[in-house]
């Protein structure tokens, strides 16, 4: 019973958004009465409005996917060597540097907002989707380092020593010995980074002004405020469903790796 209640609590908001996205505007605003499946029936008009808009909503999804993928790749490319080096330092040095990285991860990103805005203006980075991956990678890097560092420490040193005995260099050990064992942890870190980039709003809002370059969060804000006189409940709900679907699909596809990465090192025999 408790599991059923937890399931309903978790899925309730998404089910409600799906329901709202399939109801006509008149039913949502009270013109046709309330009730589930009440007058007005069901409609895909809100989805058609989004997918055939100017620009179409799928452009925002592609932009967010591009920014998320590039930011994730850049963050992992920087985090892996940093985490490896941090895990192989002496105990005191590793602890001190880990505290600094943890402090950077806990630093409120909103305090960097004006500085990032000045960088975008002075370096002409505005309206450039790939350039948006630079601040995103910088904000996600500390957390990624901490996650991967813990996983590197769980790998037995004997494996790396055996690779050294076989004549492998540092990058060969990383490529052929360590990184295959790090797949669950890297999948977890990659998903967390991707979700942050997918949902990030203030930086994307100020760095991107062209409608065809907007990512999902600022695009949805425009949908929500598209009319002064009415609130587009149906269109906003449809945008929420479409924007959440890729993340849900990623979770379903990689749930085994994600759970393994999050629990790695939690139990030691």
Sine and cosine of phi, psi and omega as CSV:
sin_phi,cos_phi,sin_psi,cos_psi,sin_omega,cos_omega
0.00,0.00,-0.66,0.75,0.01,-1.00
-0.90,0.43,-0.62,0.79,0.01,-1.00
-0.92,0.40,-0.62,0.78,0.02,-1.00
-0.90,0.43,-0.67,0.74,0.02,-1.00
-0.89,0.45,-0.65,0.76,0.03,-1.00
-0.91,0.41,-0.62,0.78,0.03,-1.00
-0.90,0.43,-0.71,0.71,0.02,-1.00
-0.90,0.44,-0.66,0.75,0.02,-1.00
-0.88,0.47,-0.62,0.79,-0.04,-1.00
-0.97,0.24,-0.67,0.75,-0.07,-1.00
-1.00,0.04,-0.24,0.97,-0.07,-1.00
-0.80,0.60,-0.79,0.61,-0.01,-1.00
-0.87,0.50,-0.64,0.77,-0.01,-1.00
-0.93,0.36,-0.65,0.76,0.03,-1.00
-0.90,0.44,-0.63,0.77,0.01,-1.00
-0.91,0.41,-0.64,0.77,0.04,-1.00
-0.91,0.41,-0.65,0.76,0.04,-1.00
-0.89,0.45,-0.69,0.73,0.05,-1.00
-0.87,0.50,-0.73,0.69,-0.03,-1.00
-0.89,0.46,-0.61,0.79,-0.04,-1.00
-0.93,0.36,-0.33,0.94,-0.05,-1.00
-0.98,-0.21,0.04,1.00,0.00,-1.00
-0.98,-0.18,0.58,-0.81,0.03,-1.00
-0.92,0.40,0.38,-0.92,-0.06,-1.00
-0.86,0.51,-0.64,0.77,-0.03,-1.00
-0.88,0.47,-0.61,0.79,0.01,-1.00
-0.94,0.34,-0.56,0.83,-0.04,-1.00
-0.96,0.26,-0.53,0.85,-0.03,-1.00
-1.00,-0.03,0.03,1.00,0.08,-1.00
0.99,-0.12,-0.03,1.00,-0.04,-1.00
-0.94,0.35,-0.42,0.91,-0.02,-1.00
-0.91,-0.41,0.22,0.98,-0.01,-1.00
1.00,0.04,0.25,-0.97,-0.04,-1.00
-0.98,-0.18,-0.29,-0.96,0.03,-1.00
0.99,-0.13,0.57,-0.82,0.04,-1.00
-0.93,0.37,0.79,-0.61,0.01,-1.00
0.91,0.41,0.42,0.91,-0.03,-1.00
-0.96,0.29,-0.34,-0.94,-0.03,-1.00
-0.84,0.54,0.55,-0.83,0.03,-1.00
0.95,-0.30,-0.38,0.93,0.05,-1.00
0.92,0.39,-0.52,-0.85,-0.08,-1.00
-0.83,-0.56,0.44,-0.90,-0.05,-1.00
-0.47,-0.88,0.50,-0.87,0.13,-0.99
-0.96,-0.28,0.30,0.95,-0.07,-1.00
-0.89,0.46,-0.57,0.82,-0.02,-1.00
-0.92,0.39,-0.62,0.78,0.05,-1.00
-0.93,0.37,-0.66,0.75,0.04,-1.00
-0.89,0.45,-0.60,0.80,0.03,-1.00
-0.88,0.47,-0.65,0.76,-0.01,-1.00
-0.96,0.28,-0.73,0.69,-0.11,-0.99
-0.96,0.29,-0.31,0.95,0.03,-1.00
-0.90,-0.43,0.36,0.93,0.01,-1.00
-0.98,0.21,-0.13,-0.99,0.00,-1.00
-0.76,-0.65,0.99,-0.15,-0.01,1.00
-0.98,0.18,0.30,-0.95,0.02,-1.00
-0.92,0.40,0.46,-0.89,-0.11,-0.99
-0.89,0.45,-0.49,0.87,-0.03,-1.00
-0.90,0.44,-0.37,0.93,0.09,-1.00
-0.89,0.46,-0.65,0.76,0.02,-1.00
-0.91,0.42,-0.62,0.79,0.04,-1.00
-0.91,0.43,-0.67,0.74,0.02,-1.00
-0.91,0.41,-0.66,0.75,0.04,-1.00
-0.88,0.48,-0.71,0.70,0.01,-1.00
-0.90,0.43,-0.63,0.78,0.03,-1.00
-0.90,0.43,-0.66,0.76,0.01,-1.00
-0.90,0.43,-0.73,0.69,0.01,-1.00
-0.90,0.43,-0.68,0.73,-0.01,-1.00
-0.90,0.44,-0.68,0.73,-0.01,-1.00
-0.91,0.40,-0.71,0.71,-0.01,-1.00
-0.92,0.39,-0.63,0.77,0.02,-1.00
-0.92,0.40,-0.66,0.75,0.01,-1.00
-0.90,0.43,-0.70,0.71,0.00,-1.00
-0.90,0.45,-0.69,0.72,0.00,-1.00
-0.91,0.42,-0.68,0.73,-0.02,-1.00
-0.90,0.45,-0.71,0.70,0.00,-1.00
-0.92,0.39,-0.60,0.80,0.03,-1.00
-0.89,0.46,-0.55,0.83,0.03,-1.00
-1.00,0.07,-0.57,0.82,-0.11,-0.99
-0.96,0.26,-0.57,0.82,-0.07,-1.00
-0.88,0.47,-0.81,0.59,0.02,-1.00
-0.90,0.44,-0.58,0.81,0.03,-1.00
-0.90,0.43,-0.71,0.71,0.00,-1.00
-0.91,0.41,-0.63,0.78,0.03,-1.00
-0.89,0.45,-0.74,0.68,0.00,-1.00
-0.88,0.47,-0.65,0.76,-0.02,-1.00
-0.91,0.41,-0.58,0.82,-0.02,-1.00
-0.97,0.25,-0.31,0.95,-0.05,-1.00
-0.97,-0.23,0.04,1.00,0.07,-1.00
-0.97,0.24,0.19,-0.98,0.10,-1.00
-0.89,0.45,0.30,-0.95,-0.13,-0.99
-0.87,0.50,-0.75,0.66,-0.05,-1.00
-0.92,0.39,-0.71,0.70,0.00,-1.00
-0.90,0.43,-0.66,0.75,0.00,-1.00
-0.90,0.44,-0.66,0.75,-0.01,-1.00
-0.91,0.41,-0.66,0.75,-0.01,-1.00
-0.91,0.41,-0.71,0.70,0.00,-1.00
-0.93,0.37,-0.56,0.83,0.04,-1.00
-0.90,0.44,-0.60,0.80,0.06,-1.00
-0.90,0.43,-0.63,0.78,0.05,-1.00
-0.91,0.42,-0.66,0.75,0.03,-1.00
-0.91,0.42,-0.65,0.76,0.04,-1.00
-0.89,0.45,-0.63,0.78,0.05,-1.00
-0.90,0.43,-0.64,0.77,0.04,-1.00
-0.91,0.42,-0.61,0.79,0.02,-1.00
-0.92,0.40,-0.54,0.84,-0.02,-1.00
-1.00,0.06,-0.13,0.99,-0.04,-1.00
-0.91,0.41,0.75,-0.66,-0.02,-1.00
-0.92,0.40,0.88,-0.47,-0.09,-1.00
-0.91,0.42,-0.40,0.91,-0.04,-1.00
-0.90,0.44,-0.42,0.91,0.02,-1.00
-0.94,0.33,-0.30,0.95,0.02,-1.00
-1.00,-0.04,0.00,1.00,-0.15,-0.99
-0.87,0.49,-0.77,0.64,-0.04,-1.00
-0.92,0.40,-0.62,0.78,0.03,-1.00
-0.89,0.45,-0.68,0.73,0.03,-1.00
-0.91,0.42,-0.58,0.81,0.04,-1.00
-0.90,0.44,-0.66,0.75,0.04,-1.00
-0.91,0.41,-0.63,0.78,0.05,-1.00
-0.89,0.46,-0.69,0.72,0.01,-1.00
-0.88,0.47,-0.60,0.80,-0.02,-1.00
-0.96,0.27,-0.70,0.72,-0.08,-1.00
-0.97,0.23,-0.52,0.86,-0.03,-1.00
-0.99,-0.16,0.11,0.99,0.06,-1.00
0.84,0.55,0.75,0.66,-0.01,-1.00
-0.99,-0.15,-0.04,1.00,-0.02,-1.00
-0.92,0.40,0.51,-0.86,0.01,-1.00
0.83,0.56,0.68,0.73,0.07,-1.00
-0.70,-0.71,0.94,-0.33,-0.09,-1.00
-0.90,0.43,-0.67,0.75,-0.02,-1.00
-0.93,0.37,-0.54,0.84,0.05,-1.00
-0.91,0.41,-0.43,0.90,0.02,-1.00
-0.91,0.42,-0.36,0.93,0.02,-1.00
-0.94,0.33,-0.32,0.95,-0.01,-1.00
-0.92,0.39,-0.82,0.58,0.05,-1.00
-0.91,0.40,-0.57,0.82,0.01,-1.00
-0.89,0.45,-0.70,0.72,0.02,-1.00
-0.90,0.43,-0.64,0.77,0.02,-1.00
-0.90,0.44,-0.60,0.80,0.00,-1.00
-0.96,0.26,-0.54,0.84,-0.04,-1.00
-1.00,0.04,-0.31,0.95,-0.13,-0.99
-0.86,0.51,-0.73,0.69,-0.03,-1.00
-0.86,0.52,-0.71,0.70,0.00,-1.00
-0.90,0.43,-0.65,0.76,0.02,-1.00
-0.89,0.45,-0.64,0.76,0.03,-1.00
-0.88,0.47,-0.69,0.72,-0.01,-1.00
-0.90,0.44,-0.67,0.74,0.00,-1.00
-0.91,0.42,-0.71,0.71,-0.06,-1.00
-0.96,0.26,-0.52,0.85,0.03,-1.00
-0.88,0.48,-0.69,0.73,0.01,-1.00
-0.89,0.47,-0.59,0.80,0.02,-1.00
-0.95,0.30,-0.62,0.79,0.06,-1.00
-0.87,0.49,-0.62,0.78,-0.01,-1.00
-0.92,0.39,-0.45,0.89,-0.01,-1.00
-0.98,0.21,-0.25,0.97,0.02,-1.00
-0.98,0.19,0.81,-0.59,-0.02,-1.00
-0.85,0.52,0.72,-0.70,0.02,-1.00
-0.89,0.46,-0.42,0.91,-0.02,-1.00
-0.88,0.48,-0.53,0.85,0.03,-1.00
-0.90,0.43,-0.69,0.72,0.00,-1.00
-0.94,0.33,-0.60,0.80,0.04,-1.00
-0.89,0.45,-0.62,0.78,0.05,-1.00
-0.91,0.41,-0.60,0.80,0.04,-1.00
-0.92,0.40,-0.60,0.80,0.06,-1.00
-0.90,0.44,-0.64,0.77,0.03,-1.00
-0.90,0.44,-0.47,0.88,0.03,-1.00
-0.99,0.14,-0.03,1.00,0.05,-1.00
1.00,-0.01,0.27,0.96,0.01,-1.00
-0.98,0.20,0.66,-0.75,0.11,-0.99
-0.99,0.15,-0.04,-1.00,-0.06,-1.00
-0.87,0.49,-0.77,0.64,-0.06,-1.00
-0.94,0.35,-0.51,0.86,0.09,-1.00
-0.92,0.40,-0.64,0.77,0.04,-1.00
-0.90,0.43,-0.66,0.75,0.04,-1.00
-0.89,0.45,-0.71,0.71,-0.10,-0.99
-0.94,0.33,-0.69,0.72,-0.17,-0.98
-0.97,-0.22,-0.31,0.95,-0.07,-1.00
-0.91,-0.42,-0.81,0.59,-0.16,-0.99
-0.99,0.14,-0.76,0.65,-0.09,-1.00
-0.88,0.47,-0.62,0.78,0.08,-1.00
-0.86,0.51,-0.54,0.84,0.05,-1.00
-0.98,0.21,-0.27,0.96,-0.04,-1.00
-1.00,-0.06,0.06,1.00,-0.09,-1.00
-0.82,0.58,-0.74,0.67,0.02,-1.00
-0.87,0.48,-0.69,0.72,0.00,-1.00
-0.91,0.42,-0.65,0.76,0.01,-1.00
-0.93,0.37,-0.57,0.82,0.05,-1.00
-0.91,0.42,-0.66,0.75,0.03,-1.00
-0.90,0.43,-0.73,0.69,0.01,-1.00
-0.89,0.45,-0.66,0.75,-0.01,-1.00
-0.89,0.46,-0.66,0.75,-0.01,-1.00
-0.92,0.39,-0.66,0.75,0.03,-1.00
-0.89,0.46,-0.66,0.75,0.03,-1.00
-0.90,0.44,-0.71,0.70,-0.04,-1.00
-0.89,0.45,-0.66,0.75,0.01,-1.00
-0.90,0.44,-0.67,0.74,0.04,-1.00
-0.86,0.50,-0.73,0.68,-0.03,-1.00
-0.92,0.40,-0.59,0.81,-0.01,-1.00
-0.91,0.42,-0.60,0.80,-0.10,-0.99
-0.99,-0.17,-0.10,0.99,-0.10,-1.00
-0.90,0.43,0.68,-0.74,-0.11,-0.99
-0.89,-0.46,-0.83,0.55,-0.20,-0.98
-0.90,0.43,-0.66,0.75,-0.01,-1.00
-0.92,0.40,-0.71,0.70,0.01,-1.00
-0.88,0.47,-0.58,0.82,-0.02,-1.00
-0.90,0.43,-0.62,0.79,-0.07,-1.00
-1.00,-0.01,-0.47,0.88,0.00,-1.00
-0.99,0.14,-0.41,0.91,-0.09,-1.00
-0.88,-0.48,0.82,-0.57,0.03,-1.00
-0.86,-0.51,-0.37,0.93,0.03,-1.00
-0.96,0.27,0.70,-0.71,-0.06,-1.00
-0.89,0.46,-0.59,0.81,-0.05,-1.00
-0.98,0.19,-0.07,1.00,0.02,-1.00
-0.93,-0.36,0.02,1.00,-0.04,-1.00
-0.91,0.41,0.56,-0.83,0.16,-0.99
-1.00,-0.01,-0.03,-1.00,-0.20,-0.98
-0.89,0.45,-0.74,0.67,-0.12,-0.99
-0.87,0.49,-0.80,0.60,0.04,-1.00
-0.91,0.41,-0.49,0.87,0.05,-1.00
-0.91,0.41,-0.65,0.76,0.02,-1.00
-0.93,0.37,-0.55,0.84,0.06,-1.00
-0.90,0.44,-0.59,0.81,0.05,-1.00
-0.93,0.38,-0.60,0.80,0.03,-1.00
-0.90,0.43,-0.70,0.71,-0.03,-1.00
-0.90,0.44,-0.53,0.85,-0.03,-1.00
-0.95,-0.32,0.45,0.89,-0.09,-1.00
-0.97,0.26,-0.29,0.96,-0.03,-1.00
-0.71,-0.71,0.65,-0.76,0.01,-1.00
-0.99,0.16,-0.49,0.87,-0.17,-0.98
-0.99,-0.12,-0.47,0.88,-0.01,-1.00
-0.74,-0.67,0.43,-0.90,0.08,-1.00
-0.99,-0.16,0.86,-0.51,-0.06,-1.00
-0.98,0.21,0.95,0.31,-0.05,-1.00
-0.83,0.56,-0.74,0.67,-0.07,-1.00
-0.90,0.43,-0.72,0.69,-0.01,-1.00
-0.90,0.43,-0.65,0.76,0.00,-1.00
-0.92,0.38,-0.63,0.78,0.04,-1.00
-0.91,0.42,-0.65,0.76,0.04,-1.00
-0.90,0.44,-0.64,0.77,0.05,-1.00
-0.90,0.43,-0.60,0.80,0.04,-1.00
-0.90,0.44,-0.68,0.73,0.01,-1.00
-0.90,0.43,-0.74,0.67,0.00,-1.00
-0.91,0.42,-0.59,0.81,0.00,-1.00
-0.96,0.28,-0.46,0.89,-0.01,-1.00
-1.00,0.07,-0.42,0.91,-0.09,-1.00
-0.84,0.53,-0.71,0.70,0.02,-1.00
-0.88,0.48,-0.62,0.78,0.01,-1.00
-0.93,0.38,-0.65,0.76,0.05,-1.00
-0.89,0.45,-0.65,0.76,0.03,-1.00
-0.89,0.45,-0.68,0.74,0.04,-1.00
-0.88,0.47,-0.67,0.74,0.03,-1.00
-0.88,0.47,-0.67,0.75,-0.01,-1.00
-0.93,0.36,-0.61,0.80,-0.03,-1.00
-0.95,0.31,-0.60,0.80,-0.12,-0.99
-0.90,-0.44,0.41,0.91,-0.07,-1.00
-0.90,0.44,-0.57,0.82,-0.01,-1.00
-0.91,0.41,-0.72,0.70,0.02,-1.00
-0.91,0.41,-0.60,0.80,-0.04,-1.00
-0.92,0.39,-0.73,0.69,0.00,-1.00
-0.90,0.43,-0.64,0.77,0.03,-1.00
-0.90,0.44,-0.64,0.77,0.00,-1.00
-0.94,0.35,-0.61,0.79,-0.02,-1.00
-0.95,0.31,-0.48,0.88,-0.03,-1.00
-0.99,-0.15,-0.03,1.00,-0.02,-1.00
-0.88,0.47,0.79,-0.61,0.02,-1.00
1.00,0.08,-0.05,1.00,-0.01,-1.00
-0.96,0.27,-0.48,0.88,-0.03,-1.00
-0.83,-0.56,0.81,-0.58,0.03,-1.00
-0.79,-0.61,0.77,-0.63,-0.02,-1.00
-1.00,0.01,0.00,0.00,0.00,0.00
